[in-house]
């Protein structure tokens, strides 16, 4: 009985971590999916696989290096909009 309670708490925590990670990575996933659909339609190959990583890196790099609060807010809203739609 106690083991089942611990397992349910661990599973709930795991699902919370999964939901957080999916919300953080919603924009790179959507960009990669869109690029993959475009590449599939044109026969270009595996371009969608390699577009999500740089998209996340560019947005994370912009957010870390920009000092202006207004521009940081714009970058954060661009990154959070697909997460809001997915949620």
N, CA, C and O atoms as a Maestro MAE file, in Angstrom:
{
 s_m_m2io_version
 :::
 2.0.0
}

f_m_ct {
 s_m_title
 :::
 protein
 m_atom[348] {
  # First column is atom index #
  i_m_mmod_type
  r_m_x_coord
  r_m_y_coord
  r_m_z_coord
  i_m_residue_number
  s_m_chain_name
  s_m_pdb_residue_name
  s_m_pdb_atom_name
  i_m_atomic_number
  :::
  1 25 0.819 -1.193 0.000 1 A "UNK " " N  " 7
  2 3 0.000 0.000 0.000 1 A "UNK " " CA " 6
  3 2 0.868 1.264 0.000 1 A "UNK " " C  " 6
  4 15 0.595 2.209 -0.739 1 A "UNK " " O  " 8
  5 25 1.891 1.273 0.816 2 A "UNK " " N  " 7
  6 3 2.776 2.431 0.885 2 A "UNK " " CA " 6
  7 2 3.552 2.578 -0.427 2 A "UNK " " C  " 6
  8 15 3.786 3.692 -0.896 2 A "UNK " " O  " 8
  9 25 3.943 1.459 -1.005 3 A "UNK " " N  " 7
  10 3 4.672 1.506 -2.274 3 A "UNK " " CA " 6
  11 2 3.812 2.100 -3.381 3 A "UNK " " C  " 6
  12 15 4.321 2.830 -4.232 3 A "UNK " " O  " 8
  13 25 2.543 1.805 -3.382 4 A "UNK " " N  " 7
  14 3 1.642 2.351 -4.397 4 A "UNK " " CA " 6
  15 2 1.497 3.856 -4.213 4 A "UNK " " C  " 6
  16 15 1.431 4.592 -5.197 4 A "UNK " " O  " 8
  17 25 1.446 4.320 -2.980 5 A "UNK " " N  " 7
  18 3 1.356 5.756 -2.725 5 A "UNK " " CA " 6
  19 2 2.615 6.467 -3.201 5 A "UNK " " C  " 6
  20 15 2.528 7.530 -3.815 5 A "UNK " " O  " 8
  21 25 3.777 5.897 -2.926 6 A "UNK " " N  " 7
  22 3 5.027 6.502 -3.384 6 A "UNK " " CA " 6
  23 2 5.112 6.495 -4.909 6 A "UNK " " C  " 6
  24 15 5.596 7.454 -5.511 6 A "UNK " " O  " 8
  25 25 4.647 5.429 -5.524 7 A "UNK " " N  " 7
  26 3 4.664 5.360 -6.981 7 A "UNK " " CA " 6
  27 2 3.725 6.402 -7.596 7 A "UNK " " C  " 6
  28 15 4.044 6.991 -8.629 7 A "UNK " " O  " 8
  29 25 2.575 6.630 -6.966 8 A "UNK " " N  " 7
  30 3 1.641 7.622 -7.500 8 A "UNK " " CA " 6
  31 2 2.206 9.038 -7.348 8 A "UNK " " C  " 6
  32 15 2.023 9.873 -8.234 8 A "UNK " " O  " 8
  33 25 2.883 9.310 -6.248 9 A "UNK " " N  " 7
  34 3 3.511 10.619 -6.069 9 A "UNK " " CA " 6
  35 2 4.641 10.801 -7.092 9 A "UNK " " C  " 6
  36 15 4.783 11.872 -7.681 9 A "UNK " " O  " 8
  37 25 5.432 9.759 -7.294 10 A "UNK " " N  " 7
  38 3 6.524 9.833 -8.269 10 A "UNK " " CA " 6
  39 2 5.977 10.009 -9.678 10 A "UNK " " C  " 6
  40 15 6.540 10.774 -10.461 10 A "UNK " " O  " 8
  41 25 4.900 9.323 -10.016 11 A "UNK " " N  " 7
  42 3 4.301 9.460 -11.343 11 A "UNK " " CA " 6
  43 2 3.721 10.857 -11.544 11 A "UNK " " C  " 6
  44 15 3.841 11.423 -12.630 11 A "UNK " " O  " 8
  45 25 3.102 11.411 -10.525 12 A "UNK " " N  " 7
  46 3 2.575 12.769 -10.618 12 A "UNK " " CA " 6
  47 2 3.702 13.771 -10.831 12 A "UNK " " C  " 6
  48 15 3.578 14.679 -11.652 12 A "UNK " " O  " 8
  49 25 4.800 13.612 -10.095 13 A "UNK " " N  " 7
  50 3 5.953 14.500 -10.277 13 A "UNK " " CA " 6
  51 2 6.543 14.348 -11.675 13 A "UNK " " C  " 6
  52 15 6.931 15.338 -12.294 13 A "UNK " " O  " 8
  53 25 6.613 13.122 -12.171 14 A "UNK " " N  " 7
  54 3 7.136 12.885 -13.514 14 A "UNK " " CA " 6
  55 2 6.259 13.542 -14.573 14 A "UNK " " C  " 6
  56 15 6.775 14.114 -15.533 14 A "UNK " " O  " 8
  57 25 4.952 13.467 -14.412 15 A "UNK " " N  " 7
  58 3 4.046 14.102 -15.364 15 A "UNK " " CA " 6
  59 2 4.147 15.627 -15.311 15 A "UNK " " C  " 6
  60 15 4.016 16.292 -16.339 15 A "UNK " " O  " 8
  61 25 4.379 16.183 -14.126 16 A "UNK " " N  " 7
  62 3 4.584 17.632 -14.014 16 A "UNK " " CA " 6
  63 2 5.856 18.060 -14.733 16 A "UNK " " C  " 6
  64 15 5.867 19.077 -15.427 16 A "UNK " " O  " 8
  65 25 6.926 17.291 -14.570 17 A "UNK " " N  " 7
  66 3 8.178 17.590 -15.273 17 A "UNK " " CA " 6
  67 2 7.984 17.467 -16.779 17 A "UNK " " C  " 6
  68 15 8.499 18.289 -17.536 17 A "UNK " " O  " 8
  69 25 7.261 16.470 -17.215 18 A "UNK " " N  " 7
  70 3 6.989 16.282 -18.643 18 A "UNK " " CA " 6
  71 2 6.180 17.442 -19.197 18 A "UNK " " C  " 6
  72 15 6.486 17.938 -20.281 18 A "UNK " " O  " 8
  73 25 5.159 17.885 -18.481 19 A "UNK " " N  " 7
  74 3 4.341 19.008 -18.948 19 A "UNK " " CA " 6
  75 2 5.162 20.288 -19.026 19 A "UNK " " C  " 6
  76 15 4.995 21.077 -19.956 19 A "UNK " " O  " 8
  77 25 6.053 20.501 -18.046 20 A "UNK " " N  " 7
  78 3 6.918 21.681 -18.067 20 A "UNK " " CA " 6
  79 2 7.861 21.639 -19.262 20 A "UNK " " C  " 6
  80 15 8.023 22.640 -19.959 20 A "UNK " " O  " 8
  81 25 8.477 20.503 -19.502 21 A "UNK " " N  " 7
  82 3 9.410 20.382 -20.628 21 A "UNK " " CA " 6
  83 2 8.695 20.537 -21.961 21 A "UNK " " C  " 6
  84 15 9.246 21.128 -22.890 21 A "UNK " " O  " 8
  85 25 7.494 20.024 -22.070 22 A "UNK " " N  " 7
  86 3 6.740 20.192 -23.311 22 A "UNK " " CA " 6
  87 2 6.362 21.651 -23.529 22 A "UNK " " C  " 6
  88 15 6.361 22.126 -24.665 22 A "UNK " " O  " 8
  89 25 6.041 22.367 -22.456 23 A "UNK " " N  " 7
  90 3 5.704 23.779 -22.597 23 A "UNK " " CA " 6
  91 2 6.927 24.605 -22.967 23 A "UNK " " C  " 6
  92 15 6.817 25.546 -23.752 23 A "UNK " " O  " 8
  93 25 8.092 24.270 -22.415 24 A "UNK " " N  " 7
  94 3 9.307 25.022 -22.720 24 A "UNK " " CA " 6
  95 2 9.741 24.803 -24.156 24 A "UNK " " C  " 6
  96 15 10.216 25.733 -24.809 24 A "UNK " " O  " 8
  97 25 9.589 23.604 -24.649 25 A "UNK " " N  " 7
  98 3 10.077 23.265 -25.980 25 A "UNK " " CA " 6
  99 2 8.975 23.261 -27.040 25 A "UNK " " C  " 6
  100 15 9.129 22.616 -28.077 25 A "UNK " " O  " 8
  101 25 7.878 23.962 -26.803 26 A "UNK " " N  " 7
  102 3 6.776 23.967 -27.771 26 A "UNK " " CA " 6
  103 2 7.153 24.705 -29.053 26 A "UNK " " C  " 6
  104 15 6.827 24.239 -30.145 26 A "UNK " " O  " 8
  105 25 7.836 25.853 -28.941 27 A "UNK " " N  " 7
  106 3 8.192 26.605 -30.143 27 A "UNK " " CA " 6
  107 2 9.192 25.862 -31.012 27 A "UNK " " C  " 6
  108 15 8.967 25.757 -32.218 27 A "UNK " " O  " 8
  109 25 10.295 25.334 -30.462 28 A "UNK " " N  " 7
  110 3 11.198 24.564 -31.336 28 A "UNK " " CA " 6
  111 2 10.519 23.348 -31.959 28 A "UNK " " C  " 6
  112 15 10.796 23.007 -33.109 28 A "UNK " " O  " 8
  113 25 9.637 22.694 -31.214 29 A "UNK " " N  " 7
  114 3 8.927 21.548 -31.770 29 A "UNK " " CA " 6
  115 2 8.036 21.967 -32.931 29 A "UNK " " C  " 6
  116 15 8.001 21.299 -33.964 29 A "UNK " " O  " 8
  117 25 7.317 23.070 -32.763 30 A "UNK " " N  " 7
  118 3 6.433 23.528 -33.832 30 A "UNK " " CA " 6
  119 2 7.235 23.975 -35.057 30 A "UNK " " C  " 6
  120 15 6.825 23.719 -36.189 30 A "UNK " " O  " 8
  121 25 8.377 24.643 -34.840 31 A "UNK " " N  " 7
  122 3 9.214 25.035 -35.974 31 A "UNK " " CA " 6
  123 2 9.777 23.815 -36.686 31 A "UNK " " C  " 6
  124 15 9.807 23.765 -37.916 31 A "UNK " " O  " 8
  125 25 10.222 22.831 -35.911 32 A "UNK " " N  " 7
  126 3 10.739 21.608 -36.524 32 A "UNK " " CA " 6
  127 2 9.668 20.844 -37.267 32 A "UNK " " C  " 6
  128 15 9.919 20.306 -38.346 32 A "UNK " " O  " 8
  129 25 8.468 20.790 -36.700 33 A "UNK " " N  " 7
  130 3 7.364 20.096 -37.354 33 A "UNK " " CA " 6
  131 2 6.959 20.791 -38.650 33 A "UNK " " C  " 6
  132 15 6.714 20.135 -39.663 33 A "UNK " " O  " 8
  133 25 6.890 22.108 -38.614 34 A "UNK " " N  " 7
  134 3 6.541 22.852 -39.818 34 A "UNK " " CA " 6
  135 2 7.608 22.687 -40.897 34 A "UNK " " C  " 6
  136 15 7.287 22.502 -42.071 34 A "UNK " " O  " 8
  137 25 8.874 22.754 -40.495 35 A "UNK " " N  " 7
  138 3 9.957 22.568 -41.478 35 A "UNK " " CA " 6
  139 2 9.949 21.144 -42.029 35 A "UNK " " C  " 6
  140 15 10.232 20.934 -43.208 35 A "UNK " " O  " 8
  141 25 9.628 20.173 -41.186 36 A "UNK " " N  " 7
  142 3 9.567 18.787 -41.659 36 A "UNK " " CA " 6
  143 2 8.420 18.595 -42.645 36 A "UNK " " C  " 6
  144 15 8.573 17.887 -43.640 36 A "UNK " " O  " 8
  145 25 7.279 19.216 -42.380 37 A "UNK " " N  " 7
  146 3 6.159 19.122 -43.305 37 A "UNK " " CA " 6
  147 2 6.490 19.779 -44.637 37 A "UNK " " C  " 6
  148 15 6.138 19.263 -45.698 37 A "UNK " " O  " 8
  149 25 7.172 20.924 -44.577 38 A "UNK " " N  " 7
  150 3 7.579 21.596 -45.808 38 A "UNK " " CA " 6
  151 2 8.588 20.743 -46.572 38 A "UNK " " C  " 6
  152 15 8.497 20.608 -47.792 38 A "UNK " " O  " 8
  153 25 9.547 20.172 -45.851 39 A "UNK " " N  " 7
  154 3 10.568 19.347 -46.503 39 A "UNK " " CA " 6
  155 2 9.953 18.096 -47.107 39 A "UNK " " C  " 6
  156 15 10.352 17.665 -48.189 39 A "UNK " " O  " 8
  157 25 8.982 17.510 -46.415 40 A "UNK " " N  " 7
  158 3 8.316 16.322 -46.953 40 A "UNK " " CA " 6
  159 2 7.538 16.674 -48.213 40 A "UNK " " C  " 6
  160 15 7.520 15.907 -49.176 40 A "UNK " " O  " 8
  161 25 6.898 17.831 -48.199 41 A "UNK " " N  " 7
  162 3 6.118 18.242 -49.366 41 A "UNK " " CA " 6
  163 2 6.975 18.548 -50.573 41 A "UNK " " C  " 6
  164 15 6.546 18.339 -51.708 41 A "UNK " " O  " 8
  165 25 8.190 19.044 -50.344 42 A "UNK " " N  " 7
  166 3 9.059 19.390 -51.461 42 A "UNK " " CA " 6
  167 2 10.105 18.327 -51.750 42 A "UNK " " C  " 6
  168 15 10.823 18.427 -52.744 42 A "UNK " " O  " 8
  169 25 10.205 17.312 -50.899 43 A "UNK " " N  " 7
  170 3 11.182 16.251 -51.096 43 A "UNK " " CA " 6
  171 2 12.596 16.658 -50.733 43 A "UNK " " C  " 6
  172 15 13.555 16.159 -51.323 43 A "UNK " " O  " 8
  173 25 12.743 17.573 -49.756 44 A "UNK " " N  " 7
  174 3 14.061 18.119 -49.429 44 A "UNK " " CA " 6
  175 2 14.847 17.252 -48.451 44 A "UNK " " C  " 6
  176 15 16.050 17.466 -48.304 44 A "UNK " " O  " 8
  177 25 14.242 16.305 -47.789 45 A "UNK " " N  " 7
  178 3 14.989 15.438 -46.887 45 A "UNK " " CA " 6
  179 2 14.670 15.672 -45.427 45 A "UNK " " C  " 6
  180 15 13.519 15.933 -45.077 45 A "UNK " " O  " 8
  181 25 15.672 15.583 -44.570 46 A "UNK " " N  " 7
  182 3 15.493 15.629 -43.121 46 A "UNK " " CA " 6
  183 2 15.726 17.020 -42.541 46 A "UNK " " C  " 6
  184 15 16.304 17.144 -41.461 46 A "UNK " " O  " 8
  185 25 15.298 18.043 -43.220 47 A "UNK " " N  " 7
  186 3 15.549 19.406 -42.768 47 A "UNK " " CA " 6
  187 2 14.824 19.712 -41.455 47 A "UNK " " C  " 6
  188 15 15.336 20.489 -40.649 47 A "UNK " " O  " 8
  189 25 13.669 19.135 -41.224 48 A "UNK " " N  " 7
  190 3 12.917 19.392 -39.997 48 A "UNK " " CA " 6
  191 2 13.620 18.887 -38.761 48 A "UNK " " C  " 6
  192 15 13.465 19.452 -37.678 48 A "UNK " " O  " 8
  193 25 14.392 17.829 -38.914 49 A "UNK " " N  " 7
  194 3 15.127 17.278 -37.781 49 A "UNK " " CA " 6
  195 2 16.193 18.240 -37.297 49 A "UNK " " C  " 6
  196 15 16.478 18.300 -36.101 49 A "UNK " " O  " 8
  197 25 16.781 18.986 -38.205 50 A "UNK " " N  " 7
  198 3 17.882 19.871 -37.859 50 A "UNK " " CA " 6
  199 2 17.465 21.323 -37.675 50 A "UNK " " C  " 6
  200 15 18.330 22.180 -37.491 50 A "UNK " " O  " 8
  201 25 16.186 21.628 -37.718 51 A "UNK " " N  " 7
  202 3 15.755 23.013 -37.562 51 A "UNK " " CA " 6
  203 2 15.271 23.334 -36.154 51 A "UNK " " C  " 6
  204 15 15.290 24.501 -35.761 51 A "UNK " " O  " 8
  205 25 14.845 22.358 -35.393 52 A "UNK " " N  " 7
  206 3 14.323 22.627 -34.058 52 A "UNK " " CA " 6
  207 2 15.437 22.995 -33.085 52 A "UNK " " C  " 6
  208 15 15.258 23.888 -32.258 52 A "UNK " " O  " 8
  209 25 16.561 22.337 -33.166 53 A "UNK " " N  " 7
  210 3 17.675 22.624 -32.259 53 A "UNK " " CA " 6
  211 2 18.211 24.033 -32.399 53 A "UNK " " C  " 6
  212 15 18.323 24.740 -31.397 53 A "UNK " " O  " 8
  213 25 18.551 24.472 -33.617 54 A "UNK " " N  " 7
  214 3 19.015 25.853 -33.766 54 A "UNK " " CA " 6
  215 2 17.960 26.893 -33.368 54 A "UNK " " C  " 6
  216 15 18.310 27.956 -32.854 54 A "UNK " " O  " 8
  217 25 16.690 26.604 -33.596 55 A "UNK " " N  " 7
  218 3 15.641 27.546 -33.202 55 A "UNK " " CA " 6
  219 2 15.631 27.733 -31.697 55 A "UNK " " C  " 6
  220 15 15.518 28.858 -31.210 55 A "UNK " " O  " 8
  221 25 15.748 26.642 -30.960 56 A "UNK " " N  " 7
  222 3 15.794 26.749 -29.502 56 A "UNK " " CA " 6
  223 2 17.064 27.458 -29.056 56 A "UNK " " C  " 6
  224 15 17.026 28.283 -28.143 56 A "UNK " " O  " 8
  225 25 18.187 27.143 -29.690 57 A "UNK " " N  " 7
  226 3 19.452 27.778 -29.328 57 A "UNK " " CA " 6
  227 2 19.454 29.273 -29.586 57 A "UNK " " C  " 6
  228 15 19.962 30.047 -28.775 57 A "UNK " " O  " 8
  229 25 18.887 29.683 -30.715 58 A "UNK " " N  " 7
  230 3 18.840 31.102 -31.042 58 A "UNK " " CA " 6
  231 2 17.963 31.854 -30.053 58 A "UNK " " C  " 6
  232 15 18.360 32.913 -29.566 58 A "UNK " " O  " 8
  233 25 16.775 31.329 -29.745 59 A "UNK " " N  " 7
  234 3 15.893 32.008 -28.801 59 A "UNK " " CA " 6
  235 2 16.485 32.051 -27.392 59 A "UNK " " C  " 6
  236 15 16.392 33.072 -26.710 59 A "UNK " " O  " 8
  237 25 17.088 30.956 -26.960 60 A "UNK " " N  " 7
  238 3 17.710 30.941 -25.636 60 A "UNK " " CA " 6
  239 2 18.898 31.897 -25.589 60 A "UNK " " C  " 6
  240 15 19.095 32.594 -24.594 60 A "UNK " " O  " 8
  241 25 19.687 31.932 -26.654 61 A "UNK " " N  " 7
  242 3 20.818 32.851 -26.704 61 A "UNK " " CA " 6
  243 2 20.375 34.307 -26.711 61 A "UNK " " C  " 6
  244 15 20.978 35.145 -26.041 61 A "UNK " " O  " 8
  245 25 19.328 34.608 -27.463 62 A "UNK " " N  " 7
  246 3 18.802 35.972 -27.470 62 A "UNK " " CA " 6
  247 2 18.307 36.378 -26.090 62 A "UNK " " C  " 6
  248 15 18.560 37.493 -25.634 62 A "UNK " " O  " 8
  249 25 17.609 35.476 -25.436 63 A "UNK " " N  " 7
  250 3 17.055 35.797 -24.124 63 A "UNK " " CA " 6
  251 2 18.166 36.034 -23.103 63 A "UNK " " C  " 6
  252 15 18.016 36.873 -22.214 63 A "UNK " " O  " 8
  253 25 19.272 35.312 -23.218 64 A "UNK " " N  " 7
  254 3 20.370 35.463 -22.269 64 A "UNK " " CA " 6
  255 2 21.227 36.699 -22.547 64 A "UNK " " C  " 6
  256 15 21.750 37.298 -21.608 64 A "UNK " " O  " 8
  257 25 21.384 37.090 -23.802 65 A "UNK " " N  " 7
  258 3 22.312 38.170 -24.121 65 A "UNK " " CA " 6
  259 2 21.671 39.543 -24.180 65 A "UNK " " C  " 6
  260 15 22.362 40.541 -23.976 65 A "UNK " " O  " 8
  261 25 20.398 39.633 -24.446 66 A "UNK " " N  " 7
  262 3 19.731 40.935 -24.565 66 A "UNK " " CA " 6
  263 2 19.498 41.497 -23.169 66 A "UNK " " C  " 6
  264 15 19.002 40.801 -22.283 66 A "UNK " " O  " 8
  265 25 19.860 42.764 -22.981 67 A "UNK " " N  " 7
  266 3 19.716 43.416 -21.669 67 A "UNK " " CA " 6
  267 2 18.446 44.254 -21.559 67 A "UNK " " C  " 6
  268 15 17.982 44.510 -20.448 67 A "UNK " " O  " 8
  269 25 17.881 44.679 -22.661 68 A "UNK " " N  " 7
  270 3 16.687 45.518 -22.634 68 A "UNK " " CA " 6
  271 2 15.484 44.693 -22.167 68 A "UNK " " C  " 6
  272 15 15.185 43.651 -22.752 68 A "UNK " " O  " 8
  273 25 14.797 45.149 -21.125 69 A "UNK " " N  " 7
  274 3 13.647 44.377 -20.625 69 A "UNK " " CA " 6
  275 2 12.503 44.263 -21.634 69 A "UNK " " C  " 6
  276 15 11.797 43.255 -21.659 69 A "UNK " " O  " 8
  277 25 12.320 45.282 -22.455 70 A "UNK " " N  " 7
  278 3 11.222 45.254 -23.422 70 A "UNK " " CA " 6
  279 2 11.495 44.200 -24.497 70 A "UNK " " C  " 6
  280 15 10.600 43.435 -24.857 70 A "UNK " " O  " 8
  281 25 12.718 44.158 -25.005 71 A "UNK " " N  " 7
  282 3 13.055 43.182 -26.038 71 A "UNK " " CA " 6
  283 2 13.071 41.777 -25.451 71 A "UNK " " C  " 6
  284 15 12.676 40.826 -26.125 71 A "UNK " " O  " 8
  285 25 13.525 41.627 -24.193 72 A "UNK " " N  " 7
  286 3 13.483 40.311 -23.538 72 A "UNK " " CA " 6
  287 2 12.048 39.839 -23.377 72 A "UNK " " C  " 6
  288 15 11.757 38.653 -23.528 72 A "UNK " " O  " 8
  289 25 11.153 40.772 -23.070 73 A "UNK " " N  " 7
  290 3 9.738 40.412 -22.948 73 A "UNK " " CA " 6
  291 2 9.179 39.960 -24.293 73 A "UNK " " C  " 6
  292 15 8.394 39.013 -24.350 73 A "UNK " " O  " 8
  293 25 9.572 40.620 -25.366 74 A "UNK " " N  " 7
  294 3 9.106 40.232 -26.697 74 A "UNK " " CA " 6
  295 2 9.614 38.835 -27.047 74 A "UNK " " C  " 6
  296 15 8.861 38.011 -27.567 74 A "UNK " " O  " 8
  297 25 10.899 38.565 -26.762 75 A "UNK " " N  " 7
  298 3 11.453 37.236 -27.040 75 A "UNK " " CA " 6
  299 2 10.754 36.178 -26.193 75 A "UNK " " C  " 6
  300 15 10.459 35.086 -26.680 75 A "UNK " " O  " 8
  301 25 10.486 36.498 -24.924 76 A "UNK " " N  " 7
  302 3 9.788 35.546 -24.063 76 A "UNK " " CA " 6
  303 2 8.357 35.294 -24.553 76 A "UNK " " C  " 6
  304 15 7.878 34.161 -24.498 76 A "UNK " " O  " 8
  305 25 7.683 36.320 -25.023 77 A "UNK " " N  " 7
  306 3 6.325 36.126 -25.542 77 A "UNK " " CA " 6
  307 2 6.325 35.320 -26.823 77 A "UNK " " C  " 6
  308 15 5.426 34.509 -27.044 77 A "UNK " " O  " 8
  309 25 7.327 35.531 -27.677 78 A "UNK " " N  " 7
  310 3 7.433 34.732 -28.903 78 A "UNK " " CA " 6
  311 2 7.645 33.264 -28.545 78 A "UNK " " C  " 6
  312 15 7.087 32.367 -29.176 78 A "UNK " " O  " 8
  313 25 8.458 33.041 -27.527 79 A "UNK " " N  " 7
  314 3 8.738 31.672 -27.118 79 A "UNK " " CA " 6
  315 2 7.568 31.030 -26.377 79 A "UNK " " C  " 6
  316 15 7.379 29.816 -26.449 79 A "UNK " " O  " 8
  317 25 6.783 31.841 -25.663 80 A "UNK " " N  " 7
  318 3 5.701 31.288 -24.850 80 A "UNK " " CA " 6
  319 2 4.381 31.157 -25.596 80 A "UNK " " C  " 6
  320 15 3.495 30.431 -25.146 80 A "UNK " " O  " 8
  321 25 4.229 31.837 -26.717 81 A "UNK " " N  " 7
  322 3 2.953 31.790 -27.439 81 A "UNK " " CA " 6
  323 2 2.563 30.391 -27.891 81 A "UNK " " C  " 6
  324 15 1.414 30.003 -27.682 81 A "UNK " " O  " 8
  325 25 3.470 29.596 -28.510 82 A "UNK " " N  " 7
  326 3 3.069 28.237 -28.876 82 A "UNK " " CA " 6
  327 2 2.772 27.350 -27.671 82 A "UNK " " C  " 6
  328 15 1.947 26.441 -27.758 82 A "UNK " " O  " 8
  329 25 3.441 27.611 -26.546 83 A "UNK " " N  " 7
  330 3 3.145 26.836 -25.332 83 A "UNK " " CA " 6
  331 2 1.746 27.144 -24.825 83 A "UNK " " C  " 6
  332 15 1.044 26.254 -24.345 83 A "UNK " " O  " 8
  333 25 1.339 28.410 -24.931 84 A "UNK " " N  " 7
  334 3 -0.014 28.781 -24.520 84 A "UNK " " CA " 6
  335 2 -1.058 28.141 -25.432 84 A "UNK " " C  " 6
  336 15 -2.103 27.687 -24.966 84 A "UNK " " O  " 8
  337 25 -0.773 28.108 -26.719 85 A "UNK " " N  " 7
  338 3 -1.708 27.477 -27.656 85 A "UNK " " CA " 6
  339 2 -1.771 25.971 -27.423 85 A "UNK " " C  " 6
  340 15 -2.846 25.373 -27.462 85 A "UNK " " O  " 8
  341 25 -0.601 25.361 -27.177 86 A "UNK " " N  " 7
  342 3 -0.576 23.915 -26.947 86 A "UNK " " CA " 6
  343 2 -1.248 23.543 -25.625 86 A "UNK " " C  " 6
  344 15 -1.830 22.465 -25.501 86 A "UNK " " O  " 8
  345 25 -1.165 24.427 -24.653 87 A "UNK " " N  " 7
  346 3 -1.748 24.149 -23.338 87 A "UNK " " CA " 6
  347 2 -3.235 24.297 -23.374 87 A "UNK " " C  " 6
  348 15 -3.900 24.102 -22.357 87 A "UNK " " O  " 8
  :::
 }
 m_bond[347] {
  # First column is bond index #
  i_m_from
  i_m_to
  i_m_order
  :::
  1 1 2 1
  2 2 3 1
  3 3 4 2
  4 3 5 1
  5 5 6 1
  6 6 7 1
  7 7 8 2
  8 7 9 1
  9 9 10 1
  10 10 11 1
  11 11 12 2
  12 11 13 1
  13 13 14 1
  14 14 15 1
  15 15 16 2
  16 15 17 1
  17 17 18 1
  18 18 19 1
  19 19 20 2
  20 19 21 1
  21 21 22 1
  22 22 23 1
  23 23 24 2
  24 23 25 1
  25 25 26 1
  26 26 27 1
  27 27 28 2
  28 27 29 1
  29 29 30 1
  30 30 31 1
  31 31 32 2
  32 31 33 1
  33 33 34 1
  34 34 35 1
  35 35 36 2
  36 35 37 1
  37 37 38 1
  38 38 39 1
  39 39 40 2
  40 39 41 1
  41 41 42 1
  42 42 43 1
  43 43 44 2
  44 43 45 1
  45 45 46 1
  46 46 47 1
  47 47 48 2
  48 47 49 1
  49 49 50 1
  50 50 51 1
  51 51 52 2
  52 51 53 1
  53 53 54 1
  54 54 55 1
  55 55 56 2
  56 55 57 1
  57 57 58 1
  58 58 59 1
  59 59 60 2
  60 59 61 1
  61 61 62 1
  62 62 63 1
  63 63 64 2
  64 63 65 1
  65 65 66 1
  66 66 67 1
  67 67 68 2
  68 67 69 1
  69 69 70 1
  70 70 71 1
  71 71 72 2
  72 71 73 1
  73 73 74 1
  74 74 75 1
  75 75 76 2
  76 75 77 1
  77 77 78 1
  78 78 79 1
  79 79 80 2
  80 79 81 1
  81 81 82 1
  82 82 83 1
  83 83 84 2
  84 83 85 1
  85 85 86 1
  86 86 87 1
  87 87 88 2
  88 87 89 1
  89 89 90 1
  90 90 91 1
  91 91 92 2
  92 91 93 1
  93 93 94 1
  94 94 95 1
  95 95 96 2
  96 95 97 1
  97 97 98 1
  98 98 99 1
  99 99 100 2
  100 99 101 1
  101 101 102 1
  102 102 103 1
  103 103 104 2
  104 103 105 1
  105 105 106 1
  106 106 107 1
  107 107 108 2
  108 107 109 1
  109 109 110 1
  110 110 111 1
  111 111 112 2
  112 111 113 1
  113 113 114 1
  114 114 115 1
  115 115 116 2
  116 115 117 1
  117 117 118 1
  118 118 119 1
  119 119 120 2
  120 119 121 1
  121 121 122 1
  122 122 123 1
  123 123 124 2
  124 123 125 1
  125 125 126 1
  126 126 127 1
  127 127 128 2
  128 127 129 1
  129 129 130 1
  130 130 131 1
  131 131 132 2
  132 131 133 1
  133 133 134 1
  134 134 135 1
  135 135 136 2
  136 135 137 1
  137 137 138 1
  138 138 139 1
  139 139 140 2
  140 139 141 1
  141 141 142 1
  142 142 143 1
  143 143 144 2
  144 143 145 1
  145 145 146 1
  146 146 147 1
  147 147 148 2
  148 147 149 1
  149 149 150 1
  150 150 151 1
  151 151 152 2
  152 151 153 1
  153 153 154 1
  154 154 155 1
  155 155 156 2
  156 155 157 1
  157 157 158 1
  158 158 159 1
  159 159 160 2
  160 159 161 1
  161 161 162 1
  162 162 163 1
  163 163 164 2
  164 163 165 1
  165 165 166 1
  166 166 167 1
  167 167 168 2
  168 167 169 1
  169 169 170 1
  170 170 171 1
  171 171 172 2
  172 171 173 1
  173 173 174 1
  174 174 175 1
  175 175 176 2
  176 175 177 1
  177 177 178 1
  178 178 179 1
  179 179 180 2
  180 179 181 1
  181 181 182 1
  182 182 183 1
  183 183 184 2
  184 183 185 1
  185 185 186 1
  186 186 187 1
  187 187 188 2
  188 187 189 1
  189 189 190 1
  190 190 191 1
  191 191 192 2
  192 191 193 1
  193 193 194 1
  194 194 195 1
  195 195 196 2
  196 195 197 1
  197 197 198 1
  198 198 199 1
  199 199 200 2
  200 199 201 1
  201 201 202 1
  202 202 203 1
  203 203 204 2
  204 203 205 1
  205 205 206 1
  206 206 207 1
  207 207 208 2
  208 207 209 1
  209 209 210 1
  210 210 211 1
  211 211 212 2
  212 211 213 1
  213 213 214 1
  214 214 215 1
  215 215 216 2
  216 215 217 1
  217 217 218 1
  218 218 219 1
  219 219 220 2
  220 219 221 1
  221 221 222 1
  222 222 223 1
  223 223 224 2
  224 223 225 1
  225 225 226 1
  226 226 227 1
  227 227 228 2
  228 227 229 1
  229 229 230 1
  230 230 231 1
  231 231 232 2
  232 231 233 1
  233 233 234 1
  234 234 235 1
  235 235 236 2
  236 235 237 1
  237 237 238 1
  238 238 239 1
  239 239 240 2
  240 239 241 1
  241 241 242 1
  242 242 243 1
  243 243 244 2
  244 243 245 1
  245 245 246 1
  246 246 247 1
  247 247 248 2
  248 247 249 1
  249 249 250 1
  250 250 251 1
  251 251 252 2
  252 251 253 1
  253 253 254 1
  254 254 255 1
  255 255 256 2
  256 255 257 1
  257 257 258 1
  258 258 259 1
  259 259 260 2
  260 259 261 1
  261 261 262 1
  262 262 263 1
  263 263 264 2
  264 263 265 1
  265 265 266 1
  266 266 267 1
  267 267 268 2
  268 267 269 1
  269 269 270 1
  270 270 271 1
  271 271 272 2
  272 271 273 1
  273 273 274 1
  274 274 275 1
  275 275 276 2
  276 275 277 1
  277 277 278 1
  278 278 279 1
  279 279 280 2
  280 279 281 1
  281 281 282 1
  282 282 283 1
  283 283 284 2
  284 283 285 1
  285 285 286 1
  286 286 287 1
  287 287 288 2
  288 287 289 1
  289 289 290 1
  290 290 291 1
  291 291 292 2
  292 291 293 1
  293 293 294 1
  294 294 295 1
  295 295 296 2
  296 295 297 1
  297 297 298 1
  298 298 299 1
  299 299 300 2
  300 299 301 1
  301 301 302 1
  302 302 303 1
  303 303 304 2
  304 303 305 1
  305 305 306 1
  306 306 307 1
  307 307 308 2
  308 307 309 1
  309 309 310 1
  310 310 311 1
  311 311 312 2
  312 311 313 1
  313 313 314 1
  314 314 315 1
  315 315 316 2
  316 315 317 1
  317 317 318 1
  318 318 319 1
  319 319 320 2
  320 319 321 1
  321 321 322 1
  322 322 323 1
  323 323 324 2
  324 323 325 1
  325 325 326 1
  326 326 327 1
  327 327 328 2
  328 327 329 1
  329 329 330 1
  330 330 331 1
  331 331 332 2
  332 331 333 1
  333 333 334 1
  334 334 335 1
  335 335 336 2
  336 335 337 1
  337 337 338 1
  338 338 339 1
  339 339 340 2
  340 339 341 1
  341 341 342 1
  342 342 343 1
  343 343 344 2
  344 343 345 1
  345 345 346 1
  346 346 347 1
  347 347 348 2
  :::
 }
}
